[in-house]
């Protein structure tokens, strides 16, 4: 979860570079296809990590794991964007992503029978 939380300045810098590339792809459709392939690989990898994390807690996703991975990525990216523009607020809250993502995963998962 720490990497999703964007807790280091290096991770935030990577987030900014990634967003710049996303904006470039939005203006250049020929690049968007390559970005979509890359993002699907990230979704697949994150889905595996989420399955492992949930299994360790005796849980399984309550929705398709790829959808859960996309949701976690979207929440993480939104919170990273907020942290970039509001660094004092993020520091004061101790990292909103670290507090929000675990209960979201718990709410969107079920106990393993």
SULWO-V26520 format. One record per backbone hydrogen bond with DSSP energy under -1.0 kcal/mol. CO is the residue of the C=O (numbers start at 0). NH is the residue of the N-H. E is the energy in kcal/mol with one decimal. If there is no record, write none. Layout:
CO/NH/E  CO/NH/E
This chain:
0/4/-1.9  7/11/-2.0  8/12/-2.3  9/13/-2.3  10/14/-2.2  11/15/-2.1  12/16/-2.2  13/17/-2.8  14/18/-2.5  15/19/-2.3  16/20/-2.1  17/21/-2.2  18/22/-2.5  19/23/-2.1  20/24/-2.6  21/25/-2.0  22/26/-1.4  23/27/-1.2  27/30/-2.4  27/31/-1.1  28/32/-1.1  30/34/-2.0  31/35/-2.5  32/36/-1.9  33/37/-2.1  34/38/-2.7  35/39/-2.1  36/40/-1.8  37/41/-1.9  38/42/-2.5  39/43/-2.5  40/44/-2.3  41/45/-3.0  42/46/-2.7  43/47/-1.7  44/48/-2.0  45/49/-3.0  46/50/-2.5  47/51/-2.1  48/52/-2.8  49/53/-2.9  50/54/-2.5  51/55/-2.1  53/58/-2.8  54/57/-1.8  57/111/-2.8  59/109/-3.0  63/67/-2.0  64/68/-2.5  65/69/-2.3  66/70/-2.3  67/71/-2.6  68/72/-2.5  69/73/-2.5  70/74/-2.7  71/75/-2.7  72/76/-2.9  73/77/-2.4  74/78/-2.6  75/79/-2.6  76/80/-2.4  77/81/-2.1  78/82/-2.4  79/83/-2.0  80/84/-1.8  81/85/-1.9  85/89/-2.1  86/90/-2.3  87/91/-2.4  88/92/-1.9  89/94/-1.8  94/98/-1.0  95/99/-2.5  96/100/-2.3  99/103/-1.8  100/104/-2.7  101/105/-2.2  102/106/-2.5  103/107/-1.8  105/108/-1.2  107/61/-2.6  109/59/-2.4
